[in-house]
């Protein structure tokens, strides 16, 4: 049985503007060189950014263009996710949206490249290494957690920038909460938890926090979102809630290195 660990709870706030972008305000102030956020469902649950769902391609593409314009990033990367633990390292910046195949995590030290992962109950994991400016963004459903996607992300940052776990900051973003996520005994067992007799709830974010601290992260540098995609007020898509839309967790080193630009030209996403 793994030991439990506590983390500070953060409620991301929606930024101003037409794009429903929720930001980690504490990190925005502490790390102005990084954009850390997640899109929401938007008005009438219309801001679906899923590239592999049923939404019309033209409408989805227009929303991606709006996201890039709002954040001021010239390029973004996304992948068809496999619910495993492969990490793609990006060493160049490109214009527009690059779509790859089979990666559940991305890492970079390049400014101007927006890393993205699709979620709708799974956990987006944000990792920052302030001394080097290296960042990684991970998609963690239960299969990915069991496959070691967090540990793979930590290892990728170590290879990329020599980022030791002790200097990293981690945030587990909006996801389904431990009260809403009921799963079978096989899931508990796969996560290294005691196997119950029947279906019981699991808190994936709490499991990830415990794994992060066991991997060497300072508990004071770990936070979790207070938003639940399932029982929250409807700001986010929820797969278990029957919604087909997907929000995008986004993480990147701002193009100018200290605040970026947004659609209003104010130099930050507020």
C-alpha positions in Angstrom: 0.0 0.0 0.0 1.4 3.4 -0.9 1.6 6.1 1.7 -0.7 9.1 1.3 0.5 12.7 0.7 -1.3 16.0 1.0 -1.1 18.9 -1.5 -2.3 22.5 -1.6 -5.6 22.9 -3.4 -5.8 25.6 -6.1 -8.9 26.8 -7.9 -8.0 28.0 -11.4 -9.7 31.2 -12.4 -11.1 31.9 -15.9 -9.1 34.6 -17.6 -10.8 37.5 -19.4 -11.5 37.2 -23.1 -13.6 35.2 -25.5 -11.5 32.0 -25.1 -12.6 30.0 -22.0 -9.1 29.7 -20.5 -8.6 29.0 -16.8 -5.2 29.9 -15.3 -3.2 28.9 -12.2 -3.0 32.4 -10.7 -0.3 31.5 -8.2 2.0 30.1 -10.8 1.2 33.0 -13.2 2.6 35.4 -10.6 5.5 33.2 -9.5 6.5 32.0 -13.0 5.6 34.9 -15.4 7.7 33.2 -18.1 5.3 30.3 -18.3 1.7 29.9 -19.5 -0.1 27.3 -17.4 -3.8 26.8 -18.0 -6.7 24.7 -19.3 -9.6 25.6 -21.6 -13.1 25.1 -20.5 -16.3 24.0 -22.2 -17.3 27.7 -22.8 -20.7 29.1 -23.3 -23.3 26.4 -24.2 -20.5 23.8 -24.0 -19.3 24.9 -27.4 -15.6 25.3 -27.1 -14.7 21.7 -28.0 -11.0 21.4 -29.0 -11.0 17.6 -29.6 -9.3 16.8 -32.8 -10.4 13.1 -32.9 -14.1 13.4 -32.0 -17.3 14.2 -33.9 -17.1 18.0 -33.9 -16.8 19.5 -37.4 -13.1 19.9 -38.4 -13.6 23.5 -39.5 -15.1 24.6 -36.2 -12.4 22.8 -34.2 -9.6 24.4 -36.3 -11.1 27.8 -35.8 -11.1 27.3 -32.0 -7.4 26.2 -32.1 -6.6 29.4 -34.0 -8.4 31.4 -31.4 -6.5 29.7 -28.6 -3.1 30.5 -30.2 -4.1 34.1 -30.9 -5.3 34.5 -27.3 -2.2 33.1 -25.8 0.3 34.7 -28.2 2.0 31.4 -29.1 3.0 30.9 -32.8 2.9 27.1 -32.6 1.3 24.3 -30.6 1.8 20.5 -30.5 -0.8 17.8 -29.8 -0.9 14.1 -30.2 -3.5 11.3 -30.5 -3.1 10.0 -27.0 -2.6 6.3 -26.2 -3.3 6.2 -22.4 0.3 5.0 -21.9 3.5 6.7 -20.9 5.4 7.8 -24.0 6.9 11.3 -23.8 7.7 13.4 -26.9 10.5 15.9 -26.5 10.3 19.0 -28.7 13.5 20.8 -29.7 12.2 23.1 -32.3 9.3 25.6 -32.7 7.0 25.7 -35.7 4.1 27.8 -36.9 0.6 26.5 -36.4 -0.6 23.2 -35.0 1.6 20.1 -35.2 -0.3 16.8 -34.6 1.6 13.6 -33.8 0.6 10.1 -32.9 0.8 8.0 -29.8 2.2 10.3 -27.1 0.6 11.1 -23.8 3.2 13.6 -22.7 5.3 16.4 -24.1 8.4 18.2 -22.9 10.4 21.2 -24.1 12.9 24.0 -23.3 11.8 26.0 -26.4 9.9 29.3 -26.0 6.9 29.9 -28.2 5.8 26.3 -28.4 2.5 25.5 -26.6 2.3 21.9 -25.3 -1.3 20.5 -25.1 -3.0 17.4 -23.9 -6.7 16.6 -24.2 -8.7 15.8 -21.1 -12.4 15.3 -20.0 -12.0 13.6 -16.6 -8.3 12.4 -16.8 -5.7 14.4 -15.0 -3.5 17.0 -16.8 -0.1 17.1 -15.0 1.9 20.3 -15.3 5.7 20.2 -14.5 8.0 23.2 -14.3 11.8 23.4 -13.7 12.3 27.1 -13.0 16.2 27.0 -13.0 16.3 25.8 -16.6 12.9 26.8 -17.9 12.1 23.2 -18.9 8.4 22.2 -18.9 6.4 19.1 -19.4 2.7 18.4 -19.8 1.3 14.9 -19.1 -2.1 13.2 -19.7 -2.9 10.8 -16.9 -5.9 8.6 -16.9 -5.7 5.5 -14.7 -4.0 3.4 -17.4 -1.4 6.1 -17.9 -0.8 6.4 -14.1 -0.4 2.6 -13.9 1.9 2.7 -16.9 4.1 5.3 -15.1 3.4 8.4 -17.2 4.4 10.6 -14.2 7.7 8.9 -13.8 8.3 9.0 -17.5 7.7 12.7 -17.5 10.2 13.2 -14.7 12.8 11.1 -16.5 12.2 13.1 -19.7 12.9 16.4 -17.9 16.1 14.8 -16.4 17.3 13.8 -19.9 16.3 17.1 -21.5 17.6 19.6 -19.0 19.1 17.7 -16.0 16.0 18.6 -14.0 16.2 16.8 -10.7 12.8 16.0 -9.1 13.7 18.0 -6.0 13.6 21.3 -7.9 10.4 20.6 -9.9 7.0 22.1 -9.4 3.9 20.0 -10.1 0.2 20.8 -10.5 -2.5 18.3 -11.1 -5.3 20.2 -12.9 -9.0 19.9 -13.3 -10.2 16.3 -13.4 -12.8 14.0 -12.0 -12.6 14.0 -8.2 -12.2 11.1 -5.8 -15.9 11.2 -4.8 -17.0 10.8 -8.4 -14.5 8.3 -9.9 -15.8 4.8 -9.1 -13.8 2.0 -10.6 -13.4 -1.8 -10.4 -11.0 -3.7 -8.2 -8.6 -4.2 -11.1 -8.0 -0.5 -11.3 -7.2 -0.2 -7.7 -4.8 -3.0 -8.0 -3.2 -1.6 -11.2 -2.6 1.7 -9.3 -0.8 -0.1 -6.4 -3.7 0.4 -4.1 -5.4 -2.3 -1.9 -7.8 -4.4 -4.0 -11.4 -3.9 -2.8 -14.1 -6.6 -3.0 -16.1 -4.5 -5.5 -16.3 -1.2 -7.2 -15.0 1.7 -5.1 -13.9 5.3 -5.7 -10.3 6.4 -6.5 -8.8 9.8 -6.2 -6.3 9.9 -9.2 -4.9 13.3 -8.2 -4.1 12.1 -4.7 -2.5 9.0 -6.1 -0.3 11.1 -8.4 0.6 13.5 -5.5 1.8 10.5 -3.5 3.8 9.2 -6.4 5.4 12.6 -7.0 6.5 13.0 -3.4 7.9 9.4 -3.4 9.8 10.3 -6.6 11.5 13.2 -4.8 9.4 16.3 -5.3 9.0 18.7 -2.4 5.4 18.5 -1.2 5.4 22.3 -0.8 5.9 22.5 -4.5 2.9 20.3 -5.4 -0.7 21.5 -5.9 -4.0 20.0 -7.1 -7.0 21.7 -8.7 -10.1 22.1 -6.6 -12.2 21.7 -9.8 -14.1 18.4 -10.5 -15.0 17.9 -14.1 -17.9 15.6 -13.1 -19.7 17.3 -10.2 -18.5 20.9 -10.7 -20.6 23.7 -12.0 -20.2 22.7 -15.7 -17.1 24.7 -16.6 -15.4 21.6 -18.1 -16.4 18.7 -20.2 -16.8 15.4 -18.4 -16.6 12.0 -20.3 -18.4 10.3 -17.4 -21.0 13.0 -17.5 -21.9 11.9 -21.0 -20.2 14.8 -22.9 -18.2 14.2 -26.1 -16.2 17.5 -26.0 -12.6 17.8 -24.9 -10.8 20.7 -23.2 -7.0 21.2 -23.7 -4.5 21.6 -20.9 -1.8 24.0 -22.2 1.7 24.7 -21.0 4.4 26.7 -22.6 7.4 29.0 -22.3 6.1 32.4 -23.3 7.5 33.7 -26.6 9.1 36.8 -25.0 10.2 34.8 -21.9 8.5 37.1 -19.4 4.8 37.5 -19.9 3.9 36.7 -23.5 1.3 38.5 -25.5 -2.4 38.0 -25.8 -5.2 39.1 -28.1 -5.5 42.4 -26.3 -1.8 43.0 -26.4 -1.4 43.5 -22.7 1.5 41.1 -22.4 -0.1 38.5 -20.2 -3.2 36.3 -19.9 -5.4 37.7 -17.1 
